[in-house]
Amino acid sequence: MTTTPLEAAVRDFLEQKRIAVAGVSRSKNQAANAIYRKLRATDYEVFAVNPKTETVEGDSCYPRLAAIPGNVDAVVIATCPEAAPEVVRECAELGIERVWMHRSFGRGSVSDEAVRLCEEHGIRVIPGGCPMMFCAPVDPAHRCMRWFLKLTGGLPKAA
């Protein structure tokens, strides 16, 4: 069976062990927080990033990627799309080579400028979708979401 570019990009991203989630919130009902909890529960060393709070989900929260001790291997961007380019610029400065911009339905966190910046800096980017659609064990809701997005052509195109 042939591996698609998206499958290869997802596998590469999820093989990393130290992952930051930019855009977590004090409100637990945000997509970023759900992604943070999922990665934490599946044995990733995960770091919350939000410049407006010091703790999230009972853990330390960092104001910037640069504040995380020891750097990270990958970043999930789950911010508003207008904030995504700045997160990508910081990834480039820190040598972080993998970015996943969250989007299931609607705009999500994907920004054309942020995608372009990833490409310019050699950062492997997944411009859309949700890590929870691929991070095992996948819950039924995210399995259905992945199926629907695949059916409708809504899954991201990764190179």
ABEGO torsion letter per residue (X at the ends): XBBBAAAAAAAAAAABABBBBBGBBABAABAAAAAAAAAAAAGBBBBBBBAABABBGGBBBBABAAABBGEBABBBBABBAAAAAAAAAAAAAAGBABBBBBBABEAEABBAAAAAAAAAAGBBBBBEEBAAAABOBBBAAAAAAAAAAAAAGABBBBX
